Amino acid sequence: MGMGLRRGPRAAVVLDVTLIRRRGGPVAGHTEDLATEGARVVVDRPLAVDEQLHFNLACPGGRVDGTARVVRQQRPDCYALRFEALDAPSVALIDDALSRTQ
């Protein structure tokens, strides 16, 4: 219960991700799992819950650039992100990355 609006498939996909914040340098990390709505990411620096940031995700078929919001902290180095307003090509790249793990 209480899983929210999670609709699409979520898979354990490890991809490099860079988070660009309003202040400070880029934060490097990787996804722990991935869906078209968001991802769980492991990063080397703390993030703030409800922080909005820009992300650059290295999918097998190309890079996805977009905006994400930090939904919750799951471990000291692990956060759930919700993607915001991804365009259709970005969703297609994420879908492709998910289909490669089936």
C-alpha positions in Angstrom: 0.0 0.0 0.0 0.9 3.6 -0.4 3.2 3.1 -3.4 1.8 6.2 -5.1 1.6 6.7 -8.8 4.0 4.0 -9.8 2.6 2.7 -13.1 5.2 1.4 -15.4 7.6 -1.5 -15.0 10.5 -1.0 -12.6 13.7 -3.0 -13.1 17.1 -3.3 -11.4 19.0 -1.3 -14.0 22.4 0.1 -13.2 23.2 3.2 -15.3 25.5 6.1 -14.7 23.7 9.3 -13.8 24.9 12.9 -13.1 22.8 15.2 -11.1 23.2 19.0 -11.6 22.1 21.1 -8.7 21.2 24.8 -8.5 24.2 25.3 -6.3 27.4 23.4 -6.1 29.1 21.0 -8.5 27.6 18.0 -10.3 26.9 14.9 -8.2 27.9 11.6 -9.7 26.0 8.4 -9.1 24.3 5.4 -10.6 20.8 4.1 -10.7 19.9 1.1 -8.5 16.5 0.6 -10.3 14.7 2.5 -13.0 11.2 3.1 -14.3 9.8 5.7 -16.8 8.5 7.6 -13.8 11.7 7.7 -11.8 14.7 5.9 -10.4 16.4 5.0 -7.2 19.9 6.5 -7.3 23.1 5.9 -5.2 25.1 9.1 -5.0 28.3 10.2 -3.3 26.8 13.4 -1.7 23.7 14.1 0.3 20.6 15.4 -1.5 17.6 17.2 0.1 14.1 15.7 0.0 11.9 17.7 -2.4 15.0 19.2 -4.0 14.6 19.7 -7.8 17.6 19.0 -10.0 18.6 18.4 -13.5 19.7 14.9 -14.4 21.8 13.3 -17.2 21.2 9.5 -17.5 23.4 7.3 -19.6 21.0 4.9 -21.2 22.3 2.2 -23.7 20.5 3.9 -26.6 21.6 7.5 -25.8 21.5 10.1 -23.0 18.4 11.3 -21.3 18.4 14.9 -20.0 15.6 16.0 -17.8 14.4 17.3 -14.4 13.8 15.2 -11.4 12.6 15.7 -7.8 14.0 13.9 -4.8 11.0 12.1 -3.3 12.6 10.4 -0.3 15.8 9.2 1.2 16.0 5.4 1.4 19.5 4.9 2.8 22.3 7.5 3.7 23.5 7.3 0.1 20.3 6.3 -1.7 17.4 8.4 -2.9 14.2 8.0 -4.8 13.8 10.4 -7.7 10.7 11.2 -9.6 11.2 12.4 -13.2 9.2 15.5 -14.2 7.9 16.2 -17.7 10.1 13.9 -19.7 9.6 14.1 -23.4 8.6 11.1 -25.6 12.1 10.4 -26.9 13.4 10.3 -23.3 10.7 7.9 -22.2 11.5 5.8 -25.2 15.2 5.6 -24.2 14.2 4.6 -20.7 11.7 2.0 -22.0 14.5 0.6 -24.2 16.9 0.4 -21.2 14.2 -1.5 -19.2 13.4 -3.9 -22.1 17.1 -4.9 -22.2 16.9 -6.3 -18.6 13.9 -8.6 -19.1 
